[in-house]
Amino acid sequence: MGPQALAQVLRPLADLFPAVDHPELLAGLHGADDAAVYRLDAERALVVTTDFFPPVVDDPYSFGAIAAANAMSDVFAMGGQVLLALNLLAVPNDLPAEVSSAILRGGAETVRRAGGVIAGGHTVIDPEPKYGLAVVGMVHPDAVLRKGSLKAGDRLVLTKALGTGLVTTALKRGQARDEDLSAAVASMIALNRAAGDAAAALGLAGGTDITGFGLAGHALEMAGQAGVDLLVELQALPLLPGAWDYAALGAVPGGTGRNREAFAGRLDGLDGVDPLWADLLFDPQTSGGLLLAAPPERHGRLIGVLVDAGLAPSTIGEVVAGSGRLRVR
């Protein structure tokens, strides 16, 4: 579902649950954060999220691992740790049992890598396979990463390369090179746990993960909630191998157009750059990286911690005074 349609669907639900009536719900329908956060006491809050989707790659184990990493990413994006997860699996009647088993095994082993446990789940019959998780995590109520907790002067750090939507669309069209697909799968399977841990350890306040709305959409969510502008240097953006080539070939997912329609009105600077940059900025990501806002005095330490954890972070811009827009150059 596109950003505009989603906002319209959710609006009546928010009216049913006024924030004033639910003070322990620290993040919910009244703000576009990555997961729900419910305070249990002064030291503990639950982080709850869910996500599932059809296959983005052909290999069932890899699909399960990608879907699990993607679902758990919202917990890490809120600064939390995964406790447990429930499988959500939809499969056709005629899907071989070994395929379903491989999907679930890919998800389970990824949850185990994240420090969590699979505690059950639910299956339904569906003509198109779909898989994901409902995830429960834990975070300190005072250490929640929020999309709106940015300040002018913060440096913007992205922890994964962009282009998963372009690469997987090229795969569907028979255009993806094997080495490019391997790089994209490795990126999508990689957990955002270390990035979330680094943000929490350094006391960062602002962050999100880059998923279906693309870098531009999720950056604009942050800018809008914080009442600032984000200035992004296009040449600093990390790209997956082949992503630019597949954009040039027109291997653009349908979600790219929906994102552009929803967000382009608040984006400045596209007119003066190569049109292919728009395909990268609005490319819907599967299990993308975290976008973290670090005060200048903690920026260098953040980069060092992320590199020590085996990540390849990129400083892509900064937060500036403004009114909820994204500026690129």
N, C-alpha and C positions, 0 to 999 in steps of 0.2 A: 504494500500500500504506500502511495506517495505521501510526502510530508504534509501537503495541504489537506488531503482526504483524511489522513490520520488525525490531524488536529481537529477537524470537524466531527469525527466520530467520537473522540475522547471528551469533547467539551461538555456534553450533557452529564457524563459520569462524574466529572469534577464537581458539578453543582450538587450532586447527591451526597457528597462527602466534604462538607466545608472544612477547610484546614483548621479553623478555630475549634472544631469539635474533636479533632484528633491530634492533640499536641505532641504525642509520642511518634507520630509519623513524620520523620525528618525529611524524607524525600518521597514524593508520590505523584499523584496526577496533577498537582498544581505547579509543577516545574519540570522542564524537560531534562531530568537527570538520567543517568544510565541504568539505575536500579532503584527499587524501593528500599528505604532505610527506616527501620522501626526500632526506637530506643526501648531497651528492656530495663536498664537502670543507668546509673551514672557512668559505668565502666563499659557497658556492652550494648551494641545495637546489631540487629539482624540486617543483613543485606540480601535481598531476594530478587531474583530475575528469572526470565525464561526466554529461550530462543530456539527456533527450529526452521529448517528450510529443505528444499529438494537438493539432490546431489549437484555439486559444482565440479566434481571430477569423477572419472570413471571407476577408480579403484575404491571398493566399498570400505576397506579399513581406513584409507586416507580420508574418505568422506566423513566417517564417524569421528576421527580425530579432529578434523577441521571444525565440524559442527560443535564438538564439545569445547574446543579452545575458544571458539567464538562466543558460546553461551557464557562461559566462565569469565570472559574478558570484562563483562560489566561489573562483576564483583571487584576485580582488580582495579578497574577504572574509578571505583568509589573508595579505594584505599583499603579494601578488605581482604580477608583470607577465605578461601572456599572450605566449607565444612562438609557438605553432602550435596548430592545431586540425584535427581530422578530422571530416568530415560523417558523420552517422548518419541515413539517410533510409529510411523505409518508405512505400511507395505502392501503391495498387491498380493492377492491370494496365491498367484503362481510364482512369486519370487522364491528362488531356492533358499532353503533354510541356512545354507552355509553363507549366503550373501548377507542375510540379516544378522547372523552371528558375527561376521567380520565387521559390520557397521558398529554393533554394540561393543565388540572388543576394542575397536579403535577409540570409541568414546570412553570406555572404562579405563583403559591404560592412560589416556590423557588426563582423566580426573585423578587417577592415582599420582601422576606426575605433579599435579597441582596441589597435592596434599589433602585431597578430599576422598570421599568414598561414595560409591553408587549404592543407594539404599532402596531401589525399586524402580517403578515406572509404570507406563501405560502404553498399550499398543492398540492400533485401529487398522482396519482394512481400508486402503486407499489406492486408486489406480496408479498414482505417482508416489514413489518412495519419498519420505521426509523423515528427518531425524534431528533431534536436539535435546536440550536438557532444561529442567527446572532446577535452579541452583539456589542454595542457601549458604550464606557466608556470615562472617562476623567482622565488626569494625568498632573502634572506640568512637563514641558519639562526637567527640571533639576533634576527631582526626579524619572526618569524611572529606574526600576530594569532591569538589562541586564544580559544575560548569560555570557558575557565575562568580567564582571566587578569584577573579583576575584583577590585577592592578596595573596601571600604566607603568611602563618600565620593565615589566616581567619579560623574560626571554621565552620564546616558544620552542619546545623540543619535541620532535617526532621520533618515535622509537622503532618504526618499521617503514619499509619502502611502500610506495603507492603503486597501484595498477592491477590488483587481483581481479577486478571486474573485467578489465580488458583482456588479460591473459586467459581467463576461463571462458570468456566469450569467443576468443580466437580458437580455443580448444573445441568448442561446440561447432565451429565453422570449419574445422579441420586445418586451421592455419597455424596453430601453436607449435613451436619447436620444442622438442623433448626437454632440452636443457632449461628453457624458459619456464615450462610447466613445472619442472622439478624445483626450481627456485621459488616459484609462487607457492607450491604445496609446502615446502619447508617453512616459508614465512607464515602461512596460514596455520600450520600446526604449532608453531612456536607460541608459548604462553606469554601473556603479559604480566605474569606473576612478579618477575624480577623488577620490571618497571614500576609496578604498583608498590612493591616493597621499598624501592629507592625513594619514591615520592613520599611515602609515609615516614621513612627514616629521616628525611631532610625536612619534614614538617611543611611540605608544600600544601597549598590549599586548592589550587585550580587544576583541573584535568578532565579529560574525557577519552573515550576510545573512538577510533575512526571506523565506522561500519557503513550501514546502508545509505546514509545521506552524503557520503563522500567527505573528503577533507573540507571542502567549502561549506557544506551544510552543517557539519558538526562544529566547525570553527565559528560559524555565524550563530549557532546556538549559544556558544560561550560568550561571544561578543554581545549578543542581545541581552543575555541575563546579567552580565556585568556592567553594561552601559559604557563599553569602551569599543575601540576599533582594533582589529588585528592587522598588522602589516606583515605580509609574507613575501619573501624573496623567492621567485619561481626557480631560479637557478640553484637554490639551496635544497630544493625538494628531492628526496631520494626516490628513485624509480626502480621498479623491478625490471630485470632483464627482459627486453622485448616490448615493454609496455608502450613506449613511444611508437615503435614500429606498428603495433597492432592498432593504435589510435589512427595512424596514417592510413592503414588498410580499411578503416571503418568498422573494426570489430568492437563496436560500442554497445554496452548493455542497454536495455530499455530503461533501466532505472536512472541512467545518466540524464536522459531528457527530462524525466520527472523532477530530478534534483535541480536541473538548470532552470526549469520553469518556476520552481518554488523559491530559489535563492538568488538568481542572477540579479534581481533588482536591488540587492544590497551588496553587490560586489563591484568594486571600482578597479579599473586598470586593465580589463581584458581587451579593450579595443586596441591597445597598442602592442599586443604580444601575439605570438603565433597562435592561431585558433585552436591548435591541438592541445594547448594548455588547458582549455576548458574541459576537454574530455578527461584529463587527468584530475582536475580539481573536483569535478562532479562525479567521477567514477565511483560507484558504490563498492565499498570494500567488504570483503568477508574476512573476519578475524584480523582486522587491521591493527595498527599499533596504538599506543597512547599518545595523546597530544597533551603535554604538561607545560604549565606556566611556572617558571622559576624566577624568583627575585634575582637581580644581578649578583648579589653577594653569595647566592647558593648555586648559581648556574654552573660554574666550573666544577663544583663538587658533584652536582648531579651527573654531568657528563662523565666524570671519572668513575662514579659508582656504576653507571650503566655499562660503560666499557669493561670494567672489571667483571661484570656479570655476563659478559659475552655478547652484549648487544652492540648495535651500530647506530647510535643516536645521531640525529641531525638537528642543528639549530636552524630553524627555518624562518625566524622573524622575531617580532616583538609586539608587545601590547602598547598601544598609544591611546591618548585621550580621544574620545569620539562618542558615537551614538549608536553603536551596534552594527557596524559595517565591517566588511573584509576588504582590505586594499592589497592588490598584488602589483608587483613590478619586476 
